[in-house]
Amino acid sequence: MKFGLKTATNQYSIILNRTEAIRFAINMANEDDIIVIPGLGNDLYIEKDHVKHPYNERTVIHDIIEEKLQNKDKIF
């Protein structure tokens, strides 16, 4: 993905922490934007250093949006 971005534009960010990357995408999205979060699908774990750790992406996304609503941040 990074290779394709380099050929298209130099304006991109690399965020290694998946939760923080999702938070960043949600926070920078505008009303007409589509956020694509590829990779985990239905997996309920994230693997780091060959160790599987529980991780529910749907819960992460829900919690980030709820946090924005509680802080009265505009969502889109």
N, C-alpha and C positions, 0 to 999 in steps of 0.2 A: 504494500500500500504506500509506504514511504517513497519508493521509487517513482510511482505514478504521480504522486503529489509534487515531487521535485521537478518533473517535466511540465506540469501544469501551472504551478505557482510556487513561490517561495514563502507563502503565508500559511503556515500551519504550525501546530504545537504538538509536541510529543509528551504525553503524560503517562507514566508507567503504572501508576496506581489506578486500577480500573474504576473504583468508586469515584475518585477525584476526577477522572476523565469524563465519566458520565455527568457528574455535577457541573463540570466546566461546560459541556455541551448543552445541558439544560439551561444553564444561566446565560449563555450567549445566544440562544435561539430566539428568533423573532416569530411573530404570529404565523407567517406562511412557510416557515422552515420545517423540514422533515429531519428528524434525528435518526440515524441508522446506527445501531449498536450491534456490530457483528461479532461472532465468535462463540459464545457459550450456548446459545440456543436453550434447550431444556435442561442442560446440566445444572445440578444444584451444588456444584463445587467449583473452586478455582485452584489450579495447580501452580505451585511455586516450589522450585528446587526439588521436583519429583515427589512432592507431598501434596495430597489433595486436602483442601480446606473448605468447609461449608461456605457456600456463597449463593444467595438467591438474588439474581439480578432484578427480578420483578419487585422484590421487597426493597432493594436499594433504590430503584427508580421511584417507587411509591413514597418512600421516606424522604427523599430529596424534594419531591413536589410538595409533600405535606409540610416540610420545614419551610419552604418558600411561602406557602399559604399562611402559616402561623406567624411568620415574620412580615406578613402583609406585602411581600415582594410581588410585583406584577408578574404573572405567568402569561407570557405571550401578549 
